[in-house]
Amino acid sequence: QVQLVESGGGLVQPGGSLRLSCAASGSFFSIDVMGWYRQAPGKLREPVAQITSGGTTYYADSVKGRFTICRDNAKNTVYLQMTSLKPDDTVVYYCNIEFSGGNYWGPGAQVTVSS
């Protein structure tokens, strides 16, 4: 059994910052890839940022230079620092982890960027 608990979503003004956190717990030895995806209503879920156990990162073009992903392997936690937020960033963000036992998703965290 694997659980992902997300936190840090909310309402922020354009240009502001938020940090999302996702803590994983359960039956696994190590997590290969941790990441964040987002999904707007009526659209497919898309990757935002990912980080491997070795620290290699991937960012979607739309967030490069504004978002930073990092992880704390000791805490099995992944973070997404979001800066210079835009109204287009208003969607639900989902945490995802991949390891030998499978692929798991968090319940989602709403981020709303509005004045």
N, C-alpha and C positions, 0 to 999 in steps of 0.2 A: 504494500500500500504506500502510495506517494501522495503527499499533500504540498500544495504551493499556496502560500499566503502572500497576497500583494497588499501594498500600502503606499500612500503618498499621492494618490490622485486628488483632484479637486478643481477649484475655479481659480484662474489666474488671469491677470490683464495681459493684453498683447505686449510682448517684449519682456515679460516676466519669466520666472524660473520655477521649476518643480523638480523634485527627485522622487522617482518611483523605486520601491524596494520589493523584492520577492524572495522569500525564505522557503527553502525546500526541506522537507523532512520525510523520513520513511525508510524503506528498505532499499538502499543502494549503497554501493561502496564509494563510487566517485561519479561525478557528472562530467560528461564530455563537453557538451555545448550548453550554454545558457543564453537566453535571448529574449527579446521583446518584439512583439508583433502588434499591429493595430488594425482595427476593422471599423470602417464607416458603415452606416446603414445601407444595405443593398449592394455592398461591395465585398470583394474577396478579402480575406485576411492577408495582410502583407507584412513582410519582415521589416523591422525598423533597425535593429542592431543585434549582433550576436558576438559572443566571446567564447573562445575555446578554453579548455583547461590549461593550455600553454600560454594563454593571453593574446592570441591572435584575434583581432576584431574585424567586424564587417559592419558597414553602415549603409543604409539606403541613401541615395543621392540627395533626397529631399531633406535629410537631417544632418548631413555631413557638415562639420564645423559648428553645429549647434547642440548636438546631443553627444554625451559620452557614456559609454557602458563600462562597467568594471564589476569584478566579482571578488568575494571573500570566500575562498575555498574552505576555510576552517568553519565558517558559519553556513556554508551552502547557500549563500545569498548573492543575488545579482542586483545591481543598481543601474538605474538609467537617470543620469543628470540631464535635464532638459533646460536649455537656455534660449533666449530670443524667441520665445514661443509665439506662434502665429495662430490666427483663427482657424486656419486649415489643419492645425494639429489637434483640433477638437474631435476626438474619437475615443473609443474604448481601447485600452492598451492591455495586452495579454502577455503574461510571462510564459516562457516555454523552456523545458529542460530536456536534454537527450542523454541517455546513457544506455548501457548494454541491455537494460531491462525494458527499454521502451522510450516513448515520447509522451510528455505530460504537459498539460496546460493549467494555468491559473484561472480563476473565475473572472478576471478582468477588472480594470480600474478605469473609471471615467476621468478623462482630462477635458476640461472646458476652458477655452481661451476666449475671453470676451471682456469688453469694457462695460 
